[in-house]
């Protein structure tokens, strides 16, 4: 496909698909990581005198206008990063009025209203995609986090315009590829809640020398070994998958927790204690890994050249149970290994605890990074490959 970094597009109108699906509270953005990730692409396009149409979704408005999901509330934050440019908000994303405003305005940056106010966006509707494309000369995908979705602004739109991969998308692909072609020894850390990441686990078995299991994922394996887990959370499907995995030749690659932090009630103020993995009582719920497990994990990670991490190691939303996630995140930052973090919650934790800057790459894509690391071809990336053949450029 065409990386924007290798082309100069000048004096054009560019449809730039970004992912500004950011967390909001009282109309204030709580985390601007996704906006910051698009700055390099926007500055590059401005430098070459292009008009830029920023297009994003926000939340799940189910194909109808809902004020709480209007992208208008993103404008002040975006404007802060481009103080010299007047950014014009457009109250729709298709139509003659939108075309007219873009063509007549002296603004260099425009922000479209929420793409998902039209149900056709998620339906990958070709006519809707054509309407989005009709005012532009070129298309740039800088939204890795939605590239696993075959949506109109990610997939169908590439039928109508010469298309490029923005800097953010290119970086994501290049960094995540390091996980799929790792320098050995390679260690994967897999946490989170459910064992439905079976494609990811299978990929880990192929690529990793060891797989460190944390989070609620641990309990599926303990239950599969008939070890009591008290009130700790798991589900029947995960236990069944865990039993199957434990019978394979790959089971020896798994490193399971040796101890946990447990409590009797789901409350950040509740009294907690450390117990061994096989001593969780019927009235206890495990919410984080214990110190012995953290020590063992560090022992394995110290030897690795490539480390891939998906899924938090405990209930990190509460400080008392964020120790393992924080400790391992901090430890990875001290290593010379290539450290790749994928998955929405893990990335959120790394930013929340200010640990991301010491890691090689923290992906902006939750589901997209999961699918990419699982070895799947993402529709948005495939569309750019197909476009490269359709629009042969000098």
Steps between C-alpha positions, in 0.01 A plus 500: 500500500602865477648647819445876505860535624624404152277737300452872472136598448460874456220753439225240536194441715573194717241281671687400816344217700615535860390324816389765748271264689628639830368468858285800599370627833271806505612569139865510609747255341660282769782363285635672188738218395302424184495865392873534561568188291365675188701825533794383287275414205303825526817712518645318199188569293489865612866544409414406142208747480209256514151547633423232758160351576517325837252213524436288807232314691426562867324244717213281382214725386335215301453688176313803633589850619562516875643822640709318764696337215554814291861550393451876559612443860840380371573828321656696794751220574598454134536877461751511789743289298473727193490854644597660168218334303130582515318166517149512356236266640252365244156402640468200265737269311334487155288733285522806273533747788803314632661498154432869453646599838819298444552642150435866594660515844851626562539249784757225454346253749136387521341268753203296379209405722495144636515247214288253696201736502440320169427127527657465155845555655497171691321328210799581275251656257663584166271796423574654840872443446474671158328800662779525759765480228340737249654824629856359533791419269669240724430283804729437797430235763660603829259301717658165579254446787206465258684325218362163612153630407369482143329840529431751224764754610763229541423250225256600223637854467825360358311402182470867405826676594875432485565386856793519741600375843559787743800513734307358794370203302843433352662510845242262646554245222880521513511466879241222532678307224796473738277284721417268210863469390667519840861492603527202740464431786147638471255521790131582484304622800129427467253632756149638496179318579399241241668220310311596183829627355563152362658629176732720705594209727572280197720772354680535833570127503667531157700815570584489871746296703288558812152640566440668835134474599343767724171672570178302522635277223693316771183365659392309188828306513478441876143372467611281208748343744222456761654763728236703695483872413237615755288785362760597237353559157515261208251333265423151373620566147838629622546196726425264208757678280755493784453123538566454128814718513639314801488174300711639215878495459495879547383477863862497617537858371238627748614669820206524742477716816627362829316743727224762504363795694153402625211671676150403611305792352529694174598833650818710476488546879456130587772322695728287280769236548746284305431131439665223300333402172353182653379658825221733382208452742134456390410853621800673340544673166847548348552844342874525436819294474710457812868596558636149432335494155632848416850381595468190277366707208797738528738202499367388159466850353860589586625248239272608214590692184135551399206543741136522392235591758121480464263526796544651850625274780248603765202723574715806425209746521546490879847602622515217755478241220714679240834391649583220253401703193702800625802296615530308174439814292772683692737202472455474122612863473837407652575226246681527166249257343246609237183551706165506320172564679174433316140506614283785624510432875873429515577818304261692726684370808842596358381856432315523833814406693730710276700197388442513122793729419759236600351225283587437134139520384160537663231440239209743463282214373322266740312251283713586197828417673346180638397388150830606345700310763267203444626490141179625335499728196322823597238627246632858515853389421386258229305788341822706478680208335220461243493875439871504422434265207189691384655849504848463358689819583839622386 
